[in-house]
Amino acid sequence: MLKVEPPSGIFVRSAFSGTINTIISELMERTAMTEIIPPEVSDFYKVLPKIELHRHLEGSLRVPTMMEIVRAHEMDVKNTGYLRPLVQVDHDEPYTFENFLSKFGTLRLFYKSPDIIKRVSWEAVEDAALDNVRYMELRFTPAALSRAQGFPMAQVVDWVIESVHQAADHFQVMVRLIISINRHESLDIAGEGLEIAMARKKDGIVGVDLAGNEAEFSAEPFRDLFEEARQGGLRVTIHAGEWSGAENVRQAIEDLGADRIGHGIRVLEDPRVVALARERGTVFEVCVTSNLHSGVVDKVSDHPIVKMIESGLNVTINTDDPSISRINLSSEYQTVHKDLGISMDMIGTRVKAAAQGAFLPAELRSKLANAIEKEFMRRLILPD
Ligand SMILES: [Zn+2]
């Protein structure tokens, strides 16, 4: 029986006592109260066609699925607190990057079999389709998925690819994959991830991503690796300017050849880097609620997305980790519209920009951008 230990630094509210069955039923009861999709999202946003460029598979697990896994594998959650606070950010928790990253420590324990990995991959695509996402780039960290049972990384990647393709066909949504490499892990692991990605370009792996603990680990050691990725025909996106400053955005663009920046909101701290990103047309994968939950901004109204758009930056709107943040892309469009005052026309422009920033061949990209623009405009003029 596997013990679910809260990762260090985790905020645990209260402990369970009793048998596994009473724990499970209590978990089920509590989970039922919180859906991933916030109930207050209006249909107006739900029906809009969407593009997702920045979503982590590991941050997309449905809580009810996790509950089933806990039950099926008799995972012992006794004395470790409720499951949900271990895997989702709650309102009364500290909004810090340590707390945010700690959720992945628990999530990692769930990849206990090929079936589970295939199931969560399928469900991530299904959830996107249900949210009217037309095109999604789903990223995942093979090292993280393989660790629970010591599966070979290449094997894990093939399970994800297989399931994502089946789900994409079934739900009629276009999906491409990005391999994430953690900057707080070794270059050996990174190298293996890159090799696996290179060998699977024909299977829909379109890029590599540098993720993980930006606050404490530099991207510098990964420079050659990303050069190799680019030479090999993969596209590059780098988490930067999220938990550290504008210099990291500059480094990602100039030294690592990033086509896109994950978050990048702290670019505004240096006008020279803003100018550089604007000139290059670098795409920013902005994730508003995630930035709140990981303590990058204190409140939504402080979020600089409007300022980024006004500065001429190529901004797109994304979720990052829908399950951890209990959001979807509809609720994010609603947040930037209602709470940050971004007009629906501008949201439409940003959705089109996301299509144009997709890691697809040029022809396919412009076809997608035109189709999404047309559908978005049609939805906007429909009566309520
Ligand atoms: Zn991310």
Boltz pocket constraint, residues with backbone or C-beta under 6 A from the ligand:
constraints:
  - pocket:
      binder: B
      contacts: [[A, 54], [A, 56], [A, 211], [A, 239], [A, 262], [A, 320]]
      max_distance: 6.0
